[in-house]
Amino acid sequence: MRRFRSEQMIITVNGTSIKKMVMLAILGVMMMFTVVGAMTSLKPEYRITSSSVNNIATYFPGEAFVQLLSFENHYFSQVLPEEKRKPKYSSMMFEMMTSVNLEDPRSLLGSELPGFSIFDSEIIVAGEGLDYTNMPYESAPPLEVMLAEREASVESLGQAEKSSEAKPVPPPKMTTNGKKVIYIYHTHTHESYLPALKGVTDLNAAFHPTVNVTKVGEKLAEEMEKRGIGAEVNTEDFIDKLVKNGMKYYQAYDVSRKTVEEAMTKNRDLQYFIDIHRDTRRRNNTTVTINGSDYARIVFIIGGNNAKYEKNLQIAKDLHELLQQKYPGLSKGIIQKKGAGTNGKFNQDLSENAILIEFGGVDNTFEELFRTASAVADVFSEYYWQAEKVQSPPPKQKQ
């Protein structure tokens, strides 16, 4: 008869420790729900948004992020110049607290001198006559001024339409076969033009809920269609949404961003995204005469705080060069905006083919604007079909 001896293991569990762990877990869950509830119950203007996170990130130079990676892998730091390998955390913290960059005195002057902040932008490509004294800028008056009732001249729109139709466009050789590949929208929807507003002479009052830059966008889409390129134009009133949600004017890009994202989700054929605005400069800076006809000049604005900056900039450069060849002087050039005090993205981080174009200034007529829309569509169609030709796969060779 054999006996089997079994060994028993005795585990002692401390009841007090289990209670502490359970209580900590419950408190952690409660804290999480409290924080999430507080964030979601805040007013829209106080919530954490992509733009607010972007504003914080602008205070950190690219070298700082490389330094963070080098803590895990020191080889990352070797790509930086010797003088950049030691980050200046004190300077970064000082800039975050004061918005003053010690290496750039304009950051101090821009906040102290009225109007000086518009010079923070950088000219990437200077067209004819463009310099830092006449750079384009957009005024941001109080919403009550912008929403004040003003009588618009419908006759001016009708005359502009007739004038633009007088020059027919030959049937396109190629089309997008009904696909809408261009998306046109207007973040600052109410931006308008003085010649279309009866009795209005103050440039800060050049705003209207219906007769505004959306008419330029509709004309641009129409001219694109004539050249075989399907275009979808959004005339949604983003300013009205700002007012209803109690948001500030600078948050207009947060509102239009949602619309662009929805459009991208609904229509996968969309390839190019154009945001249309209006400059606040006067006529002598926003008008050019080409072959005896007056055109409203345009300028490209590219946000420097987005990962797709280089791609977006290249599109603007290509279009600027084409305009210089076919419509000399029509393009004022390309401006880069980034850093504190500006959006820095303008929704261009959503696509490699996103640009912002300012059409004319407060003194331009719709006849001049429609003429420019036709010219831009003419040049863009040439660019688009050339890009399609390059990207299309080569024909299969017969075996």
The 8 nearest C-alpha neighbors of each residue, nearest first, counted from 0:
[[1, 2, 3, 4, 5, 6, 7, 8],
 [2, 0, 3, 4, 5, 6, 7, 8],
 [1, 3, 4, 0, 5, 6, 7, 8],
 [4, 2, 5, 1, 6, 0, 7, 8],
 [3, 5, 2, 6, 1, 7, 0, 8],
 [4, 6, 3, 7, 2, 8, 9, 1],
 [7, 5, 4, 8, 9, 3, 2, 10],
 [6, 8, 9, 5, 4, 10, 3, 11],
 [9, 7, 10, 6, 11, 5, 12, 4],
 [8, 10, 7, 11, 12, 6, 5, 13],
 [11, 9, 12, 8, 7, 13, 14, 6],
 [10, 12, 9, 13, 14, 8, 16, 15],
 [13, 11, 14, 10, 17, 16, 15, 9],
 [12, 14, 15, 16, 11, 17, 18, 10],
 [15, 13, 17, 16, 12, 18, 19, 11],
 [14, 16, 18, 13, 17, 19, 20, 12],
 [17, 15, 19, 18, 14, 13, 20, 12],
 [18, 16, 20, 14, 19, 15, 21, 13],
 [17, 19, 21, 15, 16, 20, 22, 14],
 [18, 20, 16, 22, 17, 21, 23, 15],
 [21, 19, 17, 23, 18, 22, 24, 16],
 [22, 20, 24, 18, 23, 19, 17, 25],
 [23, 21, 25, 19, 24, 20, 26, 18],
 [22, 24, 26, 20, 21, 25, 27, 19],
 [23, 25, 27, 21, 22, 26, 20, 28],
 [26, 24, 22, 28, 27, 23, 29, 21],
 [27, 25, 29, 23, 24, 28, 30, 22],
 [28, 26, 24, 30, 25, 29, 23, 31],
 [27, 29, 31, 25, 30, 26, 24, 32],
 [30, 28, 26, 32, 27, 31, 33, 25],
 [29, 31, 33, 27, 28, 32, 26, 34],
 [32, 30, 28, 34, 33, 29, 27, 35],
 [31, 33, 35, 29, 30, 34, 36, 28],
 [34, 32, 30, 36, 31, 35, 29, 37],
 [33, 35, 37, 31, 36, 32, 30, 38],
 [36, 34, 32, 38, 37, 33, 31, 39],
 [37, 35, 33, 39, 34, 38, 32, 40],
 [36, 38, 34, 40, 35, 39, 33, 41],
 [39, 37, 35, 36, 40, 41, 34, 46],
 [38, 40, 36, 41, 37, 35, 46, 42],
 [41, 39, 37, 38, 36, 42, 35, 46],
 [42, 40, 39, 38, 46, 45, 43, 37],
 [41, 43, 45, 44, 46, 40, 245, 39],
 [44, 42, 46, 45, 41, 246, 244, 245],
 [43, 45, 246, 42, 46, 247, 245, 250],
 [46, 44, 43, 42, 41, 47, 48, 38],
 [47, 45, 43, 44, 41, 48, 38, 42],
 [46, 48, 51, 45, 49, 52, 38, 50],
 [49, 47, 51, 50, 46, 52, 253, 53],
 [48, 50, 52, 51, 53, 47, 253, 54],
 [49, 51, 53, 48, 52, 54, 342, 253],
 [52, 50, 54, 48, 53, 49, 47, 55],
 [53, 51, 49, 55, 54, 50, 56, 48],
 [52, 54, 50, 56, 51, 55, 49, 57],
 [55, 53, 51, 57, 52, 56, 50, 339],
 [54, 56, 52, 53, 57, 58, 51, 95],
 [55, 57, 53, 58, 54, 59, 52, 60],
 [58, 56, 54, 59, 55, 338, 53, 339],
 [59, 57, 56, 55, 95, 91, 60, 94],
 [58, 60, 57, 56, 63, 91, 61, 55],
 [61, 59, 62, 63, 58, 57, 64, 56],
 [60, 62, 63, 64, 59, 65, 66, 57],
 [61, 63, 65, 60, 64, 66, 83, 79],
 [64, 62, 66, 61, 65, 60, 59, 86],
 [63, 65, 67, 66, 62, 61, 68, 60],
 [64, 66, 62, 68, 67, 63, 69, 75],
 [65, 67, 69, 63, 64, 68, 76, 62],
 [68, 66, 64, 69, 65, 70, 63, 71],
 [67, 69, 65, 66, 70, 71, 72, 64],
 [68, 70, 73, 72, 66, 75, 71, 67],
 [71, 69, 68, 67, 72, 73, 66, 75],
 [72, 70, 69, 68, 73, 67, 75, 74],
 [71, 73, 69, 74, 70, 75, 68, 76],
 [74, 72, 69, 75, 76, 70, 71, 77],
 [75, 73, 77, 76, 72, 69, 78, 71],
 [74, 76, 69, 73, 77, 78, 72, 65],
 [77, 75, 74, 78, 69, 79, 73, 66],
 [76, 78, 74, 79, 75, 73, 80, 84],
 [77, 79, 76, 75, 80, 74, 65, 84],
 [80, 78, 77, 76, 83, 84, 81, 62],
 [79, 81, 83, 82, 84, 78, 77, 76],
 [80, 82, 83, 84, 79, 85, 77, 78],
 [83, 81, 80, 84, 85, 79, 86, 87],
 [84, 82, 80, 81, 85, 79, 86, 62],
 [85, 83, 81, 82, 79, 86, 76, 80],
 [84, 86, 83, 87, 82, 81, 66, 88],
 [87, 85, 88, 84, 63, 83, 62, 66],
 [88, 86, 89, 90, 91, 85, 63, 83],
 [89, 87, 91, 90, 86, 92, 93, 63],
 [88, 90, 92, 91, 87, 93, 94, 86],
 [91, 89, 93, 88, 92, 87, 94, 101],
 [90, 92, 88, 94, 93, 89, 95, 58],
 [93, 91, 95, 89, 94, 90, 88, 96],
 [92, 94, 90, 96, 91, 95, 97, 89],
 [95, 93, 98, 99, 91, 97, 92, 96],
 [94, 96, 92, 93, 98, 97, 58, 91],
 [97, 95, 93, 94, 98, 92, 99, 91],
 [96, 98, 94, 99, 95, 93, 100, 92],
 [99, 97, 94, 95, 96, 100, 106, 339],
 [100, 98, 94, 106, 97, 107, 101, 93],
 [99, 101, 103, 102, 94, 106, 98, 104],
 [102, 100, 103, 99, 104, 90, 94, 106],
 [101, 103, 100, 104, 99, 106, 105, 90],
 [102, 104, 100, 105, 101, 106, 99, 107],
 [105, 103, 106, 107, 108, 102, 101, 100],
 [106, 104, 108, 107, 103, 109, 119, 116],
 [105, 107, 99, 109, 104, 108, 100, 103],
 [108, 106, 105, 109, 104, 99, 110, 111],
 [109, 107, 105, 111, 110, 112, 106, 104],
 [108, 110, 116, 115, 106, 107, 105, 111],
 [109, 111, 108, 107, 112, 116, 106, 113],
 [110, 112, 108, 109, 107, 113, 115, 116],
 [111, 113, 115, 108, 109, 110, 114, 116],
 [114, 112, 115, 111, 109, 110, 116, 108],
 [113, 115, 116, 117, 112, 109, 118, 110],
 [116, 114, 109, 117, 112, 113, 118, 108],
 [115, 117, 109, 118, 114, 119, 110, 113],
 [118, 116, 119, 115, 114, 120, 136, 134],
 [117, 119, 116, 120, 115, 131, 121, 134],
 [120, 118, 117, 116, 121, 105, 336, 109],
 [121, 119, 336, 118, 335, 117, 334, 122],
 [120, 122, 335, 334, 123, 336, 119, 118],
 [121, 123, 334, 124, 333, 125, 335, 120],
 [122, 124, 333, 334, 121, 335, 125, 332],
 [125, 123, 333, 332, 122, 126, 334, 316],
 [126, 124, 332, 129, 122, 331, 333, 123],
 [125, 127, 331, 332, 129, 330, 128, 124],
 [126, 128, 129, 328, 331, 125, 332, 330],
 [127, 129, 126, 130, 331, 125, 284, 133],
 [130, 128, 125, 126, 127, 331, 133, 134],
 [131, 129, 132, 133, 134, 128, 125, 122],
 [130, 132, 134, 133, 118, 129, 122, 121],
 [131, 133, 130, 134, 129, 118, 135, 117],
 [134, 132, 131, 130, 129, 135, 284, 280],
 [133, 135, 131, 132, 130, 136, 129, 118],
 [136, 134, 278, 280, 133, 279, 137, 298],
 [135, 137, 278, 279, 134, 138, 117, 280],
 [138, 136, 279, 278, 139, 135, 277, 280],
 [137, 139, 140, 279, 136, 203, 278, 202],
 [138, 140, 137, 141, 248, 249, 203, 142],
 [139, 141, 138, 142, 144, 145, 203, 143],
 [142, 140, 144, 143, 145, 139, 248, 146],
 [141, 143, 145, 144, 146, 140, 248, 242],
 [142, 144, 146, 145, 141, 147, 140, 242],
 [145, 143, 147, 142, 141, 146, 140, 204],
 [144, 146, 142, 143, 147, 206, 141, 140],
 [145, 147, 143, 144, 142, 148, 207, 208],
 [148, 146, 144, 145, 143, 149, 207, 206],
 [149, 147, 146, 150, 207, 208, 145, 144],
 [150, 148, 151, 147, 207, 196, 197, 199],
 [149, 151, 197, 196, 152, 148, 198, 207],
 [150, 152, 196, 195, 197, 153, 149, 210],
 [151, 153, 195, 154, 155, 196, 197, 150],
 [152, 154, 156, 155, 151, 157, 195, 210],
 [153, 155, 157, 152, 156, 158, 159, 195],
 [156, 154, 158, 153, 157, 152, 159, 195],
 [157, 155, 159, 153, 154, 158, 160, 365],
 [158, 156, 154, 160, 159, 155, 161, 153],
 [159, 157, 161, 155, 160, 156, 162, 154],
 [158, 160, 366, 156, 162, 157, 161, 365],
 [159, 161, 157, 163, 158, 162, 156, 164],
 [162, 160, 164, 158, 159, 163, 157, 165],
 [161, 163, 159, 165, 160, 164, 158, 366],
 [164, 162, 160, 165, 161, 166, 159, 370],
 [165, 163, 161, 166, 162, 167, 160, 159],
 [164, 166, 162, 163, 167, 161, 160, 168],
 [165, 167, 164, 163, 168, 162, 161, 169],
 [168, 166, 165, 164, 169, 163, 170, 225],
 [167, 169, 170, 166, 225, 226, 171, 222],
 [170, 168, 171, 167, 226, 225, 172, 166],
 [171, 169, 168, 172, 226, 225, 227, 173],
 [172, 170, 226, 173, 227, 169, 174, 225],
 [171, 173, 170, 174, 227, 226, 169, 384],
 [174, 172, 171, 227, 175, 226, 384, 228],
 [175, 173, 227, 176, 228, 171, 172, 226],
 [174, 176, 178, 228, 177, 229, 227, 173],
 [177, 175, 174, 178, 229, 227, 228, 173],
 [176, 178, 175, 229, 179, 174, 228, 227],
 [179, 177, 175, 229, 176, 180, 268, 228],
 [180, 178, 229, 230, 181, 231, 269, 268],
 [179, 181, 269, 270, 268, 229, 230, 178],
 [182, 180, 230, 271, 269, 179, 272, 270],
 [181, 183, 272, 231, 232, 230, 271, 273],
 [184, 182, 232, 273, 274, 272, 233, 231],
 [183, 185, 233, 274, 232, 275, 234, 273],
 [186, 184, 275, 188, 274, 187, 213, 276],
 [185, 187, 188, 255, 251, 252, 237, 184],
 [188, 186, 185, 189, 190, 276, 238, 251],
 [187, 189, 185, 186, 190, 236, 237, 238],
 [188, 190, 207, 206, 208, 211, 187, 191],
 [191, 189, 206, 211, 188, 212, 187, 277],
 [190, 192, 211, 206, 205, 207, 212, 189],
 [191, 193, 361, 205, 195, 194, 362, 363],
 [192, 194, 196, 195, 205, 362, 361, 199],
 [195, 193, 196, 364, 192, 362, 363, 197],
 [196, 194, 152, 193, 151, 192, 155, 197],
 [197, 195, 151, 193, 194, 199, 152, 150],
 [198, 196, 199, 150, 151, 152, 195, 194],
 [197, 199, 196, 200, 150, 193, 149, 194],
 [198, 200, 197, 196, 201, 193, 204, 205],
 [201, 199, 202, 193, 198, 204, 205, 196],
 [200, 202, 204, 203, 199, 205, 193, 361],
 [203, 201, 204, 205, 200, 361, 279, 193],
 [204, 202, 201, 205, 140, 138, 206, 279],
 [203, 205, 202, 201, 206, 145, 144, 199],
 [206, 204, 191, 202, 192, 193, 203, 190],
 [207, 205, 191, 190, 189, 204, 145, 208],
 [206, 208, 189, 210, 209, 191, 211, 190],
 [209, 207, 189, 210, 211, 206, 146, 188],
 [208, 210, 207, 211, 189, 213, 214, 188],
 [211, 209, 207, 208, 191, 151, 214, 212],
 [210, 212, 191, 213, 190, 189, 209, 207],
 [213, 211, 215, 214, 191, 190, 216, 276],
 [212, 214, 216, 215, 211, 234, 217, 185],
 [215, 213, 217, 212, 216, 211, 218, 210],
 [214, 216, 218, 212, 213, 217, 219, 369],
 [217, 215, 213, 219, 214, 218, 220, 183],
 [218, 216, 214, 220, 215, 219, 213, 221],
 [217, 219, 221, 215, 216, 220, 222, 214],
 [218, 220, 372, 216, 222, 221, 217, 215],
 [221, 219, 223, 217, 230, 218, 222, 216],
 [220, 222, 218, 224, 219, 223, 217, 225],
 [223, 221, 225, 219, 224, 220, 373, 376],
 [224, 222, 220, 228, 226, 376, 225, 221],
 [223, 225, 228, 227, 221, 226, 229, 222],
 [226, 224, 222, 223, 227, 221, 168, 171],
 [225, 227, 171, 223, 224, 228, 222, 380],
 [228, 226, 174, 224, 171, 225, 173, 175],
 [229, 227, 224, 223, 175, 226, 174, 230],
 [228, 230, 179, 224, 178, 180, 175, 177],
 [231, 229, 181, 179, 220, 180, 182, 228],
 [230, 232, 182, 179, 181, 183, 233, 220],
 [233, 231, 183, 182, 184, 217, 230, 220],
 [232, 234, 184, 235, 183, 231, 185, 182],
 [235, 233, 213, 236, 184, 232, 185, 188],
 [234, 236, 233, 237, 188, 185, 184, 255],
 [237, 235, 239, 238, 188, 234, 240, 208],
 [236, 238, 240, 239, 235, 188, 186, 241],
 [239, 237, 241, 240, 236, 188, 242, 187],
 [238, 240, 242, 237, 241, 236, 243, 208],
 [239, 241, 237, 243, 238, 242, 244, 236],
 [242, 240, 246, 238, 244, 239, 243, 245],
 [241, 243, 245, 239, 240, 244, 246, 238],
 [242, 244, 240, 241, 245, 239, 246, 238],
 [245, 243, 241, 246, 242, 240, 43, 42],
 [246, 244, 242, 243, 241, 247, 44, 43],
 [247, 245, 241, 244, 44, 242, 250, 43],
 [246, 248, 250, 249, 241, 245, 44, 251],
 [249, 247, 250, 251, 246, 139, 241, 142],
 [248, 250, 251, 247, 252, 342, 139, 341],
 [251, 249, 253, 248, 252, 247, 246, 254],
 [250, 252, 254, 253, 249, 248, 186, 255],
 [253, 251, 255, 254, 250, 256, 186, 345],
 [252, 254, 256, 250, 251, 255, 257, 50],
 [255, 253, 251, 252, 256, 257, 237, 250],
 [256, 254, 252, 258, 257, 253, 186, 251],
 [257, 255, 259, 253, 258, 254, 252, 346],
 [256, 258, 260, 255, 259, 254, 261, 253],
 [257, 259, 261, 255, 256, 260, 262, 254],
 [258, 260, 262, 256, 261, 257, 263, 255],
 [261, 259, 263, 257, 262, 258, 256, 264],
 [260, 262, 264, 258, 259, 263, 257, 265],
 [263, 261, 259, 265, 264, 260, 266, 258],
 [262, 264, 260, 266, 261, 265, 267, 259],
 [263, 265, 261, 262, 266, 260, 267, 259],
 [266, 264, 262, 263, 261, 267, 260, 268],
 [265, 267, 263, 268, 264, 262, 269, 179],
 [266, 268, 269, 263, 264, 265, 270, 262],
 [269, 267, 266, 180, 270, 179, 178, 263],
 [270, 268, 180, 267, 181, 266, 179, 271],
 [269, 271, 180, 181, 268, 352, 272, 182],
 [272, 270, 181, 352, 353, 269, 182, 180],
 [271, 273, 353, 182, 181, 183, 352, 354],
 [274, 272, 183, 354, 355, 353, 182, 275],
 [273, 275, 355, 184, 185, 183, 356, 354],
 [276, 274, 185, 356, 357, 355, 273, 184],
 [275, 277, 357, 358, 356, 212, 185, 187],
 [276, 278, 357, 358, 360, 359, 190, 279],
 [277, 279, 360, 280, 137, 135, 136, 357],
 [278, 280, 360, 137, 361, 136, 138, 281],
 [281, 279, 360, 278, 284, 135, 361, 285],
 [280, 282, 283, 284, 362, 360, 361, 285],
 [281, 283, 285, 362, 284, 286, 363, 360],
 [282, 284, 285, 281, 286, 280, 287, 362],
 [285, 283, 282, 281, 286, 280, 133, 360],
 [284, 286, 296, 282, 359, 360, 283, 295],
 [287, 285, 295, 296, 294, 282, 283, 284],
 [288, 286, 294, 293, 296, 329, 289, 295],
 [287, 289, 293, 292, 291, 294, 290, 286],
 [288, 290, 292, 291, 293, 287, 326, 294],
 [291, 289, 292, 288, 293, 326, 287, 327],
 [290, 292, 289, 288, 293, 287, 294, 326],
 [293, 291, 288, 289, 290, 294, 287, 367],
 [294, 292, 288, 287, 367, 289, 286, 291],
 [295, 293, 367, 287, 371, 286, 296, 288],
 [296, 294, 359, 286, 368, 367, 285, 371],
 [295, 297, 329, 285, 359, 286, 330, 294],
 [298, 296, 358, 330, 357, 359, 331, 329],
 [297, 299, 331, 357, 332, 330, 356, 333],
 [298, 300, 333, 356, 355, 334, 332, 315],
 [301, 299, 334, 355, 335, 333, 356, 298],
 [302, 300, 335, 334, 303, 336, 312, 354],
 [303, 301, 344, 343, 336, 304, 335, 337],
 [302, 304, 337, 343, 336, 305, 308, 335],
 [305, 303, 343, 344, 337, 302, 306, 338],
 [306, 304, 348, 307, 308, 344, 303, 302],
 [305, 307, 308, 348, 304, 309, 303, 347],
 [308, 306, 351, 305, 348, 310, 309, 311],
 [307, 309, 311, 305, 306, 310, 303, 312],
 [308, 310, 312, 311, 307, 313, 306, 351],
 [311, 309, 313, 351, 312, 307, 308, 314],
 [312, 310, 308, 314, 313, 309, 351, 352],
 [311, 313, 309, 315, 310, 314, 308, 316],
 [312, 314, 316, 310, 315, 311, 317, 309],
 [315, 313, 317, 311, 316, 312, 318, 310],
 [314, 316, 312, 318, 313, 317, 319, 299],
 [317, 315, 313, 319, 314, 318, 320, 312],
 [316, 318, 314, 320, 319, 315, 313, 321],
 [319, 317, 321, 315, 320, 316, 322, 314],
 [320, 318, 316, 322, 317, 321, 315, 323],
 [319, 321, 323, 317, 322, 318, 316, 324],
 [322, 320, 318, 324, 323, 319, 378, 317],
 [323, 321, 326, 319, 325, 324, 320, 318],
 [322, 324, 327, 320, 321, 326, 325, 319],
 [323, 325, 321, 322, 326, 327, 320, 319],
 [324, 326, 322, 323, 327, 321, 378, 374],
 [327, 325, 322, 323, 329, 324, 328, 289],
 [328, 326, 323, 329, 324, 325, 322, 289],
 [327, 329, 330, 127, 326, 323, 287, 331],
 [328, 330, 296, 327, 326, 297, 331, 287],
 [331, 329, 297, 332, 328, 298, 296, 319],
 [330, 332, 126, 298, 297, 127, 129, 329],
 [333, 331, 126, 125, 124, 330, 298, 299],
 [332, 334, 299, 124, 123, 300, 298, 122],
 [335, 333, 122, 300, 123, 121, 299, 301],
 [334, 336, 301, 121, 120, 302, 300, 303],
 [337, 335, 120, 302, 343, 303, 301, 121],
 [336, 338, 343, 303, 304, 302, 341, 335],
 [337, 339, 57, 343, 341, 340, 304, 54],
 [340, 338, 341, 54, 337, 57, 98, 342],
 [339, 341, 338, 342, 116, 337, 343, 54],
 [342, 340, 343, 339, 337, 338, 336, 249],
 [341, 343, 344, 345, 50, 337, 340, 302],
 [342, 344, 337, 302, 304, 341, 303, 336],
 [345, 343, 302, 346, 304, 347, 342, 305],
 [344, 346, 347, 302, 342, 343, 252, 355],
 [347, 345, 344, 348, 349, 256, 252, 353],
 [348, 346, 353, 349, 345, 344, 350, 354],
 [347, 349, 305, 346, 307, 350, 306, 344],
 [350, 348, 347, 346, 351, 353, 260, 307],
 [351, 349, 352, 348, 353, 347, 307, 272],
 [350, 352, 310, 307, 311, 353, 349, 347],
 [353, 351, 271, 350, 311, 272, 270, 354],
 [354, 352, 272, 347, 350, 271, 311, 351],
 [355, 353, 273, 311, 272, 301, 274, 356],
 [354, 356, 274, 300, 273, 299, 275, 301],
 [357, 355, 299, 275, 298, 276, 300, 358],
 [356, 358, 276, 277, 298, 297, 275, 278],
 [357, 359, 297, 277, 276, 356, 296, 295],
 [360, 358, 295, 296, 285, 297, 277, 278],
 [361, 359, 278, 279, 280, 362, 285, 277],
 [360, 362, 192, 279, 193, 363, 281, 202],
 [363, 361, 282, 360, 193, 281, 192, 194],
 [364, 362, 360, 361, 359, 295, 192, 367],
 [365, 363, 366, 367, 194, 368, 362, 192],
 [366, 364, 368, 367, 159, 369, 156, 363],
 [365, 367, 159, 369, 364, 368, 370, 162],
 [368, 366, 294, 370, 364, 295, 365, 369],
 [367, 369, 365, 371, 295, 370, 366, 372],
 [370, 368, 372, 366, 371, 367, 365, 373],
 [369, 371, 367, 373, 368, 372, 294, 366],
 [370, 372, 374, 368, 369, 373, 294, 295],
 [373, 371, 369, 219, 375, 374, 370, 376],
 [372, 374, 376, 370, 371, 375, 222, 377],
 [373, 375, 371, 377, 372, 376, 378, 370],
 [376, 374, 372, 378, 377, 373, 379, 371],
 [377, 375, 379, 373, 223, 374, 378, 222],
 [378, 376, 374, 375, 380, 379, 373, 381],
 [377, 379, 381, 375, 380, 376, 321, 374],
 [378, 380, 382, 376, 381, 377, 375, 383],
 [381, 379, 383, 382, 377, 378, 376, 384],
 [380, 382, 378, 379, 383, 384, 385, 377],
 [381, 383, 379, 385, 380, 384, 386, 378],
 [384, 382, 380, 386, 385, 381, 379, 387],
 [385, 383, 387, 386, 381, 382, 380, 388],
 [384, 386, 388, 382, 387, 383, 381, 389],
 [387, 385, 383, 389, 384, 388, 390, 382],
 [388, 386, 384, 390, 385, 389, 391, 383],
 [387, 389, 385, 386, 391, 390, 384, 392],
 [388, 390, 386, 387, 391, 385, 392, 384],
 [391, 389, 387, 388, 386, 392, 385, 393],
 [390, 392, 388, 389, 387, 393, 386, 394],
 [393, 391, 390, 394, 389, 388, 395, 387],
 [394, 392, 395, 391, 396, 390, 389, 388],
 [395, 393, 396, 392, 391, 397, 388, 390],
 [396, 394, 393, 397, 392, 398, 391, 390],
 [395, 397, 394, 398, 393, 392, 391, 388],
 [396, 398, 395, 394, 393, 392, 391, 388],
 [397, 396, 395, 394, 393, 392, 391, 390]]
